[in-house]
């Protein structure tokens, strides 16, 4: 009986620790020739500073992709830039930091202090 309780407690602790270490993945499709890219670059820089190691940002230029990036361009059907994907879903809101931060925070099971 006690063994089952101990095992369940350990499993719960492992799951809890995994959620504490959760990271939100952001894929940023950009091109330096795009005027809006300056705004989105600023938003991403703010997010990197505020969330630190809680987010992973992958930057991809869909007009000059590396071999391993082509599948992501196809997967998310990127037709233009900037396009931002947060944990597999396209970010479709205004490119302002308040909305962007809220969208990142929605993806955490256990919200970090910044949220």
C-alpha positions as CSV (number, residue, x, y, z in Angstrom):
1,X,0.0,0.0,0.0
2,X,2.7,2.5,1.0
3,X,4.8,1.4,-2.0
4,X,2.0,2.6,-4.3
5,X,1.7,5.9,-2.5
6,X,5.5,6.4,-2.7
7,X,5.5,5.5,-6.4
8,X,2.6,7.8,-7.2
9,X,4.3,10.6,-5.2
10,X,7.5,10.2,-7.1
11,X,5.7,10.2,-10.4
12,X,3.9,13.4,-9.5
13,X,7.1,15.0,-8.4
14,X,8.8,14.1,-11.7
15,X,5.9,15.5,-13.7
16,X,5.9,18.7,-11.6
17,X,9.6,19.1,-12.2
18,X,9.1,18.6,-16.0
19,X,6.5,21.4,-16.0
20,X,8.8,23.7,-14.1
21,X,11.4,23.2,-16.7
22,X,9.0,23.7,-19.6
23,X,10.1,25.9,-22.4
24,X,7.9,27.6,-25.0
25,X,9.2,27.1,-28.6
26,X,9.0,30.1,-30.9
27,X,9.8,29.8,-34.6
28,X,10.3,33.2,-36.3
29,X,10.2,33.4,-40.0
30,X,11.8,36.6,-41.1
31,X,13.6,38.4,-43.9
32,X,15.8,41.5,-43.4
33,X,14.2,43.1,-46.5
34,X,10.8,43.3,-44.7
35,X,9.9,46.6,-43.1
36,X,7.9,45.0,-40.3
37,X,10.8,42.8,-39.3
38,X,12.3,45.6,-37.2
39,X,9.2,45.7,-35.0
40,X,9.1,41.9,-34.7
41,X,12.9,41.8,-33.9
42,X,12.3,44.3,-31.1
43,X,9.4,42.2,-29.7
44,X,11.5,39.0,-29.8
45,X,14.4,40.8,-28.2
46,X,12.2,41.9,-25.3
47,X,10.8,38.4,-24.9
48,X,14.4,36.9,-24.8
49,X,15.4,39.4,-22.1
50,X,12.2,38.9,-20.0
51,X,11.7,35.1,-20.4
52,X,15.4,34.2,-20.6
53,X,15.7,30.4,-20.6
54,X,12.0,29.8,-20.5
55,X,11.7,30.3,-24.3
56,X,13.6,28.9,-27.3
57,X,13.6,31.0,-30.4
58,X,14.5,29.6,-33.8
59,X,15.0,32.2,-36.5
60,X,14.5,31.2,-40.1
61,X,14.8,33.2,-43.4
62,X,12.3,31.3,-45.6
63,X,13.9,33.0,-48.7
64,X,17.3,31.5,-47.9
65,X,16.6,28.4,-45.7
66,X,19.1,25.9,-44.6
67,X,18.3,22.3,-45.5
68,X,16.8,21.3,-42.1
69,X,14.6,24.5,-42.2
70,X,12.8,23.7,-45.4
71,X,10.5,21.1,-43.7
72,X,9.4,23.7,-41.1
73,X,8.6,26.2,-43.9
74,X,6.4,23.6,-45.6
75,X,4.9,22.3,-42.3
76,X,3.7,25.8,-41.3
77,X,2.9,26.8,-44.9
78,X,4.9,30.0,-44.7
79,X,3.9,32.3,-47.5
80,X,5.3,35.6,-46.2
81,X,7.2,37.3,-43.4
82,X,7.1,37.9,-40.6
83,X,5.4,34.7,-39.5
84,X,5.7,33.6,-35.9
85,X,4.8,30.2,-34.6
86,X,4.4,29.7,-30.8
87,X,4.4,26.0,-29.7
88,X,3.1,24.9,-33.1
89,X,0.4,27.6,-33.5
90,X,0.6,30.7,-35.7
91,X,0.7,33.9,-33.8
92,X,-2.0,36.0,-35.6
93,X,-2.3,39.0,-33.4
94,X,-0.8,42.5,-33.5
95,X,2.9,42.7,-33.4
96,X,3.0,44.4,-30.0
97,X,4.8,43.1,-27.0
98,X,1.8,43.0,-24.6
99,X,-0.2,40.6,-26.9
100,X,2.9,38.6,-27.7
101,X,3.8,38.1,-24.0
102,X,0.2,37.1,-23.2
103,X,0.3,34.5,-26.0
104,X,3.6,33.1,-24.7
105,X,2.3,32.9,-21.2
106,X,-0.8,30.9,-22.3
107,X,1.5,28.1,-23.3
108,X,2.9,27.4,-19.9
109,X,1.3,24.9,-17.6
110,X,3.0,26.4,-14.6
111,X,3.3,30.1,-15.3
112,X,6.7,31.6,-14.6
113,X,6.9,34.7,-12.5
114,X,7.2,36.9,-15.6
115,X,3.6,35.9,-16.5
